[in-house]
Each structure stands twice: as structure tokens, then as C-alpha cells.
């Protein structure tokens, strides 16, 4: 299982239900990396998409505690175990795409993390676990600096080592 996320210098990922950054190249990387694969997200992440609609060309799995929740084009699960059971039906790559609680819930099942690190600090009320502080993860590779909208960022790939 993989995760994909964009973080600020404090590993912040969101504020009041919105992403901290809108970077064209990061969005393109996200789209190209997750397209034709399975994405796992929380309900609030789904609601943050335009029109609250699922991502095209992907199997969208939503984890929510709300047993009445239904949305066209998504598979709804109500527990981590239910998501893991659902994932057994697929042989394709799985990407955990947020939010904060979903990342924390599925991090133990992930072995690769695609992290866009933005060199900026933003007000955040949602965070990703800082993989740089974990002895379970190491940087496999990272790119040169990119710039967009006066922001500097790099793409990192982390691998679980323990």
C-alpha cells in the first residue's frame, strides 16, 4: 500500500478542510501517480473535491463512521478492517490520499510514501506523521527543487525499512 501527500515544513497537510497548497505540478504528479489505481480516503477528503464527486479513472474507497453515507461512484466502508477486506478484491496499487486520520490509520499498512515537501509554513489543523523522525522510514529518492506560485518544493519517495 502507498500513501501520497503534500506537506509544509511542519508536515501540515490542511486547514479548515482545504489543502495548504495548490501547486499545478504537484496536482499533475498526484493525478498521474494515482490514475487507474485504487484510492482510499475519508469522507471529508471526498467532500473537498469539486462537487464532492469521486476522482475519475480510479476506484474510490471512502472510510466513514456515518452508516447512512452513500455517494455514487464510491465504495463506502465503515472500519479499517472493512477497507482492508475490500482491498483484497483488487490486484492494483492502492494509494491512501487523506485526510489526517486516514493517513494515521493506514500508515502501518503502507510501504511506500510519495511526499511533496513544500518549503513554507502554513497555518494547519491537519498533519501527516513526520516520516523524517521515524526510524521505520528512509528516503529512497528526492528530486531537485521546483518552483511554482512563489513556492519551492521537492518530490520525495520514502520506503518502509522496518
Secondary structure, 3 states (H helix, E strand, C coil): CEEEEEECCCCEEEECCEECCCCHHHHHHHHHHHCCCEEEEEHHHHHHCHHHCCCCCCEEEEECCCCCCCCCCEEEECCHHHHHHHHCCCCCCEEEEECHHHHHHHHHHCCEEEEEEECCCCCCCEECCCHHHCCCEEEEEECCCEEECCEEEEEEEEEECC
